[in-house]
């Protein structure tokens, strides 16, 4: 009895130890599983983030920004031309002795002495109507350059939008093609079972295989298009072309009521029209620059210093003072050069006016076209969605009729082909809607 009790006590102790060991093993396994869980996948890249990344790349936008910076420097120079310039001039002149005269008499009467030392510190400047017109032209050109930067930024954003939704469309088409391939493979499998059972002729199985082959070809083409679209988008973003960018899927719903928020009143805010207006102002200022060459020009200077024949302290003190000069330059005759420049500037102004009018008309035509494209795209989405629903129903009915022996296999395969086409048509219509909406937003000055 004692042995039995002791044996039972040992068994109980072993059981408790085993349970404790099992609990430790389970805890360790749980810890290992938790530690080996993969990190959460990063959030897909949104369109706004894609555009922000593309803005950092070297592109036409960078060139436009450099042009804007250059125009700003030209305006700064034109403004500085109106301000007096501070100068410090030190001149040493040697003039030979007058032949046969005293040793301190110079040969050239324009000089004050045989040795002349001059040091003048002061300001000098120039003022004229042409200088003011030059500043106005530089300011207008800077406004045009700023508008050009905005145009380049919008063009880059447009390209990113098309590339982003193009990649999303390629992904959606590839998914739709794979879905159609899976349905065709299932239909082929069922048809083969029926053929093996002697319920359908071999030609039906052949047609089912041909249907699968067609859907497989669609998948291969869709995968190729998706790879090309991903490379194009990665290039815009400056990312590694060997890795497909993770982006949001193509939106499957639309809101056509948003079209009512866009009006032609915003066309006046388009940067293209702002640039045309600035270029017209610059051309008008160019006429003022040309005409300014016919008007008097004033050159002035105010200096403090000395003009002496010796560097001795007494001589410098005696010849130190203030020197002020003013020069009025009045043009009289230049063989018609200035008149020709005026006519040339007037022709440039007329060309800028015509370009501004053409730009304005083109922008309003672009708005009307973009709105019509958006309205049509919305209608196409609704039509494609209804057609896809009918195609799904047609496949269900045709396959059922074929399995019941009421219809040939061609009816079922044609129904599957139509459904695959409608799936792709719907995705294309959704893509066209997104692009049309983006173009309309830009055309309306938003």
C-alpha positions as CSV (number, residue, x, y, z in Angstrom):
1,X,0.0,0.0,0.0
2,X,2.8,2.3,0.8
3,X,4.4,1.7,-2.6
4,X,1.1,2.2,-4.3
5,X,0.6,5.5,-2.5
6,X,4.1,6.6,-3.2
7,X,3.7,5.7,-6.8
8,X,0.5,7.6,-7.1
9,X,2.1,10.6,-5.5
10,X,5.0,10.5,-7.9
11,X,2.6,10.1,-10.9
12,X,0.7,13.2,-9.7
13,X,3.9,15.2,-9.3
14,X,5.1,14.0,-12.8
15,X,1.7,15.0,-14.2
16,X,2.0,18.5,-12.7
17,X,5.5,18.9,-14.0
18,X,4.4,17.8,-17.4
19,X,1.5,20.3,-17.4
20,X,3.9,23.1,-16.3
21,X,6.4,22.1,-19.1
22,X,3.6,22.0,-21.7
23,X,2.4,25.5,-20.6
24,X,6.0,26.8,-20.9
25,X,6.3,25.3,-24.4
26,X,2.9,26.7,-25.5
27,X,3.9,30.1,-24.1
28,X,7.2,30.0,-26.0
29,X,5.5,28.9,-29.2
30,X,3.0,31.8,-28.8
31,X,5.8,34.2,-28.3
32,X,7.6,32.8,-31.3
33,X,4.5,33.2,-33.5
34,X,3.9,36.7,-32.3
35,X,7.6,37.6,-33.0
36,X,7.5,36.0,-36.4
37,X,4.3,37.8,-37.5
38,X,5.1,40.0,-40.6
39,X,5.0,43.7,-40.1
40,X,1.9,45.5,-41.4
41,X,2.0,46.4,-45.1
42,X,2.6,50.1,-45.8
43,X,-0.3,52.2,-46.8
44,X,-0.8,52.5,-50.6
45,X,0.5,55.6,-52.2
46,X,-2.2,58.2,-52.8
47,X,-2.5,60.4,-55.8
48,X,-1.6,63.5,-53.8
49,X,1.5,61.7,-52.4
50,X,2.5,60.6,-55.9
51,X,2.2,64.2,-57.2
52,X,4.3,65.5,-54.3
53,X,7.0,62.9,-55.0
54,X,7.0,63.8,-58.7
55,X,7.4,67.5,-58.0
56,X,10.8,66.7,-56.4
57,X,12.2,65.2,-59.7
58,X,14.1,67.0,-62.4
59,X,11.5,68.0,-65.0
60,X,10.2,70.9,-67.0
61,X,9.0,72.4,-63.8
62,X,12.6,72.8,-62.6
63,X,13.4,74.6,-65.8
64,X,10.4,76.9,-65.4
65,X,11.5,77.7,-61.8
66,X,14.9,78.6,-63.1
67,X,13.3,80.9,-65.7
68,X,11.3,82.5,-63.0
69,X,14.4,83.1,-60.8
70,X,16.2,84.6,-63.9
71,X,13.3,87.0,-64.5
72,X,13.3,88.0,-60.8
73,X,17.0,88.9,-61.1
74,X,16.3,91.0,-64.2
75,X,13.6,92.9,-62.4
76,X,16.0,93.5,-59.5
77,X,18.6,94.9,-61.9
78,X,16.0,97.1,-63.6
79,X,15.0,98.5,-60.2
80,X,18.6,99.1,-59.2
81,X,19.2,101.1,-62.4
82,X,17.0,103.9,-61.0
83,X,19.1,104.2,-57.8
84,X,22.4,106.2,-57.6
85,X,25.6,104.1,-57.7
86,X,28.3,104.7,-55.1
87,X,31.8,104.9,-56.5
88,X,35.3,105.6,-55.5
89,X,37.7,106.6,-58.3
90,X,41.5,107.3,-58.0
91,X,43.2,108.5,-61.1
92,X,46.9,109.4,-61.8
93,X,47.7,111.4,-64.9
94,X,51.0,112.2,-66.4
95,X,51.2,115.0,-68.9
96,X,54.5,115.9,-70.6
97,X,56.0,119.4,-70.3
98,X,55.2,122.0,-72.7
99,X,57.9,122.1,-75.3
100,X,60.1,125.2,-74.8
101,X,58.0,126.4,-71.8
102,X,58.5,126.3,-68.1
103,X,58.8,122.8,-66.4
104,X,55.4,123.0,-64.6
105,X,53.4,123.8,-67.7
106,X,51.7,120.7,-69.3
107,X,51.7,120.0,-73.0
108,X,47.9,119.2,-73.2
109,X,45.7,122.0,-72.1
110,X,43.0,119.6,-71.0
111,X,45.1,118.5,-68.1
112,X,45.6,120.6,-65.0
113,X,49.3,119.9,-64.5
114,X,52.2,117.7,-65.5
115,X,51.4,115.3,-62.6
116,X,47.7,115.1,-61.6
117,X,46.2,113.1,-58.8
118,X,42.5,112.7,-58.5
119,X,40.4,110.9,-56.0
120,X,36.6,111.2,-56.0
121,X,34.1,109.4,-53.8
122,X,30.4,109.9,-54.4
123,X,27.3,108.8,-56.3
124,X,26.4,108.7,-60.0
125,X,23.2,107.7,-61.8
126,X,21.0,108.0,-64.8
127,X,17.4,108.8,-65.2
128,X,15.1,108.6,-68.2
129,X,11.7,107.4,-69.3
130,X,13.3,104.4,-71.0
131,X,14.6,103.3,-67.6
132,X,11.2,103.3,-66.0
133,X,9.7,101.4,-69.0
134,X,12.5,98.8,-68.7
135,X,11.5,98.2,-65.1
136,X,7.8,97.8,-66.0
137,X,8.7,95.4,-68.7
138,X,10.9,93.4,-66.3
139,X,8.1,93.2,-63.8
140,X,5.6,92.0,-66.4
141,X,8.1,89.3,-67.6
142,X,8.5,88.2,-64.0
143,X,4.7,87.8,-63.8
144,X,4.8,85.8,-67.0
145,X,7.6,83.6,-65.7
146,X,5.7,82.9,-62.5
147,X,2.6,81.9,-64.5
148,X,4.9,79.7,-66.6
149,X,6.0,77.9,-63.4
150,X,2.4,77.3,-62.5
151,X,1.7,75.9,-66.0
152,X,4.7,73.6,-65.7
153,X,3.5,72.4,-62.3
154,X,0.0,71.7,-63.6
155,X,1.4,69.9,-66.6
156,X,3.5,67.7,-64.3
157,X,0.5,67.1,-62.0
158,X,-1.5,66.1,-65.1
159,X,1.2,63.7,-66.2
160,X,1.3,62.1,-62.8
161,X,-2.5,61.8,-62.7
162,X,-2.6,60.1,-66.0
163,X,0.3,57.8,-65.0
164,X,-1.2,57.0,-61.6
165,X,-4.7,56.2,-62.9
166,X,-3.1,54.4,-65.9
167,X,-1.3,52.1,-63.5
168,X,-4.6,51.6,-61.5
169,X,-6.4,50.8,-64.8
170,X,-3.8,48.3,-65.8
171,X,-4.1,46.6,-62.4
172,X,-7.9,46.6,-62.6
173,X,-7.8,45.1,-66.2
174,X,-5.4,42.5,-65.1
175,X,-7.7,41.5,-62.2
176,X,-10.7,41.4,-64.5
177,X,-8.8,39.3,-67.0
178,X,-7.8,36.8,-64.3
179,X,-11.3,36.7,-63.0
180,X,-12.5,35.8,-66.6
181,X,-9.7,33.2,-66.9
182,X,-10.8,31.5,-63.7
183,X,-14.4,31.3,-64.9
184,X,-13.2,29.9,-68.3
185,X,-11.0,27.3,-66.6
186,X,-13.9,26.2,-64.4
187,X,-16.1,25.9,-67.5
188,X,-13.4,23.9,-69.2
189,X,-13.1,21.6,-66.2
190,X,-16.8,20.9,-66.1
191,X,-17.0,20.4,-69.9
192,X,-14.1,17.9,-69.7
193,X,-15.9,15.9,-67.0
194,X,-19.0,15.8,-69.2
195,X,-16.9,14.7,-72.1
196,X,-15.2,12.0,-70.1
197,X,-18.7,10.8,-69.0
198,X,-19.8,10.7,-72.7
199,X,-22.4,13.5,-72.2
200,X,-21.0,16.0,-74.7
201,X,-19.0,15.6,-77.9
202,X,-15.3,16.3,-78.1
203,X,-15.8,19.5,-80.1
204,X,-17.4,21.1,-77.0
205,X,-14.3,20.3,-74.9
206,X,-12.2,21.8,-77.7
207,X,-14.2,25.0,-77.8
208,X,-14.0,25.2,-74.0
209,X,-10.2,24.9,-74.3
210,X,-10.1,27.6,-77.0
211,X,-12.2,29.9,-74.7
212,X,-9.6,29.3,-71.9
213,X,-6.7,30.0,-74.2
214,X,-8.3,33.3,-75.3
215,X,-8.8,34.4,-71.7
216,X,-5.2,33.3,-70.8
217,X,-4.0,35.5,-73.7
218,X,-6.0,38.4,-72.2
219,X,-4.3,37.9,-68.9
220,X,-0.8,37.9,-70.4
221,X,-1.5,41.1,-72.3
222,X,-3.0,42.7,-69.2
223,X,0.1,41.7,-67.1
224,X,2.4,43.2,-69.8
225,X,0.4,46.5,-69.8
226,X,0.4,46.6,-66.0
227,X,4.2,46.2,-65.9
228,X,4.7,48.9,-68.5
229,X,2.4,51.3,-66.6
230,X,4.2,50.6,-63.3
231,X,7.5,51.4,-64.9
232,X,6.2,54.6,-66.3
233,X,4.7,55.7,-62.9
234,X,7.9,54.7,-61.1
235,X,9.9,56.8,-63.5
236,X,7.7,59.8,-62.8
237,X,8.1,59.3,-59.0
238,X,11.9,58.7,-59.2
239,X,11.4,55.3,-57.6
240,X,13.1,52.0,-58.5
241,X,11.6,50.7,-61.8
242,X,12.2,47.1,-60.7
243,X,9.5,47.5,-58.0
244,X,5.9,48.2,-58.8
245,X,4.6,51.2,-56.8
246,X,1.9,50.4,-54.3
247,X,-1.0,52.6,-55.2
248,X,-4.7,52.8,-54.4
249,X,-7.0,50.8,-56.7
250,X,-9.0,52.5,-59.4
251,X,-12.2,53.9,-57.8
252,X,-15.2,51.8,-58.8
253,X,-17.8,54.5,-58.0
254,X,-18.4,58.0,-59.5
255,X,-20.3,61.1,-58.4
256,X,-21.6,62.8,-61.5
257,X,-23.1,65.6,-59.4
258,X,-19.7,67.1,-58.9
259,X,-19.7,68.4,-62.5
260,X,-22.2,71.1,-61.5
261,X,-19.6,72.7,-59.3
262,X,-17.4,73.7,-62.3
263,X,-18.3,76.8,-64.2
264,X,-16.6,78.7,-67.1
265,X,-16.1,81.7,-64.7
266,X,-12.9,80.1,-63.5
267,X,-11.3,80.1,-66.9
268,X,-10.1,83.7,-66.3
269,X,-7.9,82.3,-63.4
270,X,-6.1,79.9,-65.7
271,X,-2.3,80.5,-65.6
272,X,-2.1,80.4,-69.4
273,X,-4.3,83.5,-69.5
274,X,-2.4,85.2,-66.7
275,X,0.8,84.5,-68.6
276,X,-0.7,85.9,-71.9
277,X,-1.8,89.1,-70.1
278,X,1.7,89.5,-68.5
279,X,3.3,89.0,-71.9
280,X,1.0,91.7,-73.3
281,X,2.0,94.1,-70.6
282,X,5.6,93.4,-71.3
283,X,5.1,94.1,-75.0
284,X,3.4,97.4,-74.2
285,X,6.3,98.3,-71.9
286,X,8.6,97.5,-74.7
287,X,7.0,100.2,-76.8
288,X,7.7,102.6,-73.9
289,X,11.3,101.5,-73.9
290,X,11.7,102.2,-77.6
291,X,10.0,105.6,-77.4
292,X,12.1,106.5,-74.4
293,X,15.2,106.6,-76.6
294,X,13.7,109.7,-78.3
295,X,13.4,111.6,-75.0
296,X,16.2,113.4,-73.1
297,X,18.2,111.4,-70.6
298,X,19.8,112.9,-67.5
299,X,23.1,111.7,-66.1
300,X,24.3,113.1,-62.8
301,X,27.1,112.7,-60.3
302,X,28.0,114.1,-56.9
303,X,31.5,113.5,-55.6
304,X,33.8,114.6,-52.7
305,X,37.6,114.4,-53.0
306,X,40.6,116.2,-54.4
307,X,42.2,117.0,-57.7
308,X,45.8,118.0,-57.1
309,X,49.2,118.2,-58.8
310,X,50.9,116.9,-55.6
311,X,50.2,114.4,-52.8
312,X,51.6,116.7,-50.2
313,X,49.2,117.5,-47.3
314,X,49.1,121.3,-48.1
315,X,48.3,120.7,-51.7
316,X,45.6,118.1,-51.0
317,X,44.0,120.5,-48.5
318,X,44.0,123.3,-51.0
319,X,42.5,121.2,-53.8
320,X,39.9,119.3,-51.8
321,X,36.2,120.0,-52.4
322,X,32.8,118.9,-53.8
323,X,32.2,118.3,-57.5
324,X,28.6,118.0,-58.9
325,X,27.9,117.4,-62.6
326,X,24.7,117.0,-64.5
327,X,24.4,116.0,-68.2
328,X,21.2,116.2,-70.3
329,X,21.4,114.1,-73.4
330,X,18.9,115.1,-76.1
331,X,18.7,112.8,-79.1
332,X,18.3,114.6,-82.4
333,X,19.0,112.3,-85.3
334,X,20.0,108.6,-85.6
335,X,19.1,107.8,-89.2
336,X,15.7,106.3,-88.2
337,X,17.1,103.6,-85.9
338,X,14.8,104.6,-83.0
339,X,11.8,104.9,-85.2
340,X,12.4,101.4,-86.5
341,X,12.7,100.1,-82.9
342,X,9.3,101.7,-82.1
343,X,7.6,100.1,-85.1
344,X,9.2,96.8,-84.1
345,X,7.9,97.1,-80.5
346,X,4.4,98.0,-81.8
347,X,4.4,94.9,-84.0
348,X,5.4,92.8,-81.0
349,X,2.6,94.4,-79.0
350,X,0.0,93.6,-81.7
351,X,1.3,90.0,-81.8
352,X,0.9,89.7,-78.0
353,X,-2.6,91.0,-78.3
354,X,-3.5,88.4,-80.9
355,X,-1.8,85.7,-78.9
356,X,-3.8,86.7,-75.8
357,X,-7.1,86.5,-77.7
358,X,-6.2,83.1,-79.2
359,X,-5.2,81.8,-75.8
360,X,-8.5,83.1,-74.2
361,X,-10.6,81.4,-77.0
362,X,-8.6,78.2,-76.7
363,X,-9.1,78.0,-73.0
364,X,-12.9,78.4,-73.2
365,X,-13.0,75.7,-75.9
366,X,-10.8,73.5,-73.7
367,X,-13.3,73.9,-70.8
368,X,-16.3,73.1,-73.0
369,X,-14.5,70.0,-74.4
370,X,-13.4,68.8,-70.9
371,X,-16.9,69.2,-69.6
372,X,-18.4,67.2,-72.5
373,X,-15.8,64.5,-72.0
374,X,-16.7,64.3,-68.3
375,X,-20.4,64.1,-69.0
376,X,-19.9,61.4,-71.6
377,X,-17.5,59.4,-69.4
378,X,-20.1,59.4,-66.6
379,X,-22.8,58.2,-69.0
380,X,-20.4,55.5,-70.3
381,X,-19.7,54.3,-66.7
382,X,-23.5,53.8,-66.1
383,X,-23.9,52.1,-69.4
384,X,-21.0,49.8,-68.9
385,X,-22.2,48.9,-65.4
386,X,-25.6,47.9,-66.7
387,X,-24.1,46.0,-69.6
388,X,-21.9,44.1,-67.2
389,X,-24.9,43.1,-65.1
390,X,-26.6,41.9,-68.3
391,X,-23.5,40.0,-69.3
392,X,-23.3,38.3,-66.0
393,X,-26.9,37.3,-66.3
394,X,-26.4,36.1,-69.9
395,X,-23.5,33.9,-68.8
396,X,-25.6,32.3,-66.1
397,X,-28.5,31.6,-68.4
398,X,-26.4,30.4,-71.4
399,X,-24.4,28.0,-69.2
400,X,-27.5,26.6,-67.7
401,X,-29.1,26.2,-71.2
402,X,-26.0,24.4,-72.4
403,X,-25.8,22.0,-69.5
404,X,-29.5,21.3,-70.0
405,X,-28.9,20.5,-73.6
406,X,-31.0,23.4,-74.8
407,X,-28.2,25.4,-76.4
408,X,-24.9,24.8,-78.2
409,X,-21.6,25.4,-76.5
410,X,-21.0,28.4,-78.7
411,X,-23.7,30.3,-76.9
412,X,-22.0,29.7,-73.5
413,X,-18.5,30.7,-74.9
414,X,-19.9,33.8,-76.6
415,X,-21.5,34.8,-73.4
416,X,-18.3,34.4,-71.5
417,X,-16.4,36.4,-74.1
418,X,-19.0,39.2,-73.9
419,X,-18.7,39.3,-70.1
420,X,-14.9,39.5,-70.3
421,X,-15.2,42.4,-72.7
422,X,-17.7,44.2,-70.5
423,X,-15.5,43.9,-67.5
424,X,-12.7,45.6,-69.4
425,X,-15.1,48.2,-70.8
426,X,-16.3,49.2,-67.3
427,X,-12.7,49.6,-66.1
428,X,-11.8,51.7,-69.1
429,X,-14.9,53.9,-68.6
430,X,-14.0,54.4,-64.9
431,X,-10.4,55.4,-66.0
432,X,-11.7,57.8,-68.6
433,X,-14.0,59.4,-65.9
434,X,-11.1,60.0,-63.6
435,X,-9.0,61.6,-66.3
436,X,-12.0,63.7,-67.7
437,X,-12.7,64.9,-64.1
438,X,-9.1,65.9,-63.6
439,X,-9.0,67.7,-67.0
440,X,-12.2,69.5,-66.2
441,X,-10.9,70.6,-62.9
442,X,-7.9,72.1,-64.5
443,X,-9.8,73.7,-67.4
444,X,-12.1,75.4,-64.8
445,X,-9.2,77.0,-63.1
446,X,-9.5,74.9,-59.9
